[in-house]
């Protein structure tokens, strides 16, 4: 079971807004915090990333930087540049007509693809929500970024029917490439983020079991047996890697799956409850109310309205 593929299938990029920034001279662009994440791919020149409490980070052509959701930051042409406010209306127009967002003065020396996106808000297990700090991958660490960035730049430059869906799909591809490169270059990062947890073979194997068969009656004992470790070992690894117990993760993923099906399908609640591993609709309703603060029926009705 490819756990990353499964999680992205359920919680992949939604409503990505991308623009190509072309800048020269002295320039700086402040990007206020938002619920979503931000991804910056430098296609030409040099960009400096400014985050409160951190030293400015220099990114060269071919590099990419992924920002944790909700992180206020700025990009600039130098380590000490002042930040101008982001014109969101101009950015939206750029996404709509394909024109680059111009900053600073001619000649253009830096080009950056700036992406803001959210993962499905009804899914509480997004791949990158637990990031504690920016993730920087250089061109030397991942040669695939260049080709994918070119594809994205072409889509942004010539918006047409299906562009929004295409951009979401390309962002998911970038995230896969990003996680691969980051895991290969940061073997010490075994905790503090969902990608880091993939480096722990005990957690990785247990997650593969859960995601392959979410409707199975998993308990900590059953998962420990499936991964050939003790219950105490499994629990210790889960807490270290993900900050929660195996049982809490199983429940969270089941409720995520059920939430999406309640919202997007007309399946009866009884069918959904069994598919995600609950012995009865009553048990499912109790668990769902604890997690979402409302009953499955009320939750579905809210989206129908």
Buried (B, 14 or more C-beta within 10 A) or exposed (E): BEBBEBBBEBBBBBBBBBBBBBBBEBBBBBBEBBEBBBBBBBBBBBBBBBBEEEEBBBBEBBBBBBBBBEBBBBBBBBEEBEBBEBEEEEBEBBBEEBBBBBBBEEEBBBBBBBBBBBBBEBBBBBBBBBBEEBBBBBBEBBEBBBEBBEBBBEBBEEBEEEBBEBBBBBBBBBBBBBBBBBBEBBEEBBBBBBBBBBBBEBBBBBBBBBBEEBEBEBEBEBBBEBBEBEBEEBBEBBBBBBEEBBBEBBBBBBBBBBBBBBBEEEBEBEEBBBBBBBEEBEEBBEBBBEBBEEBBEEBBEEEEE
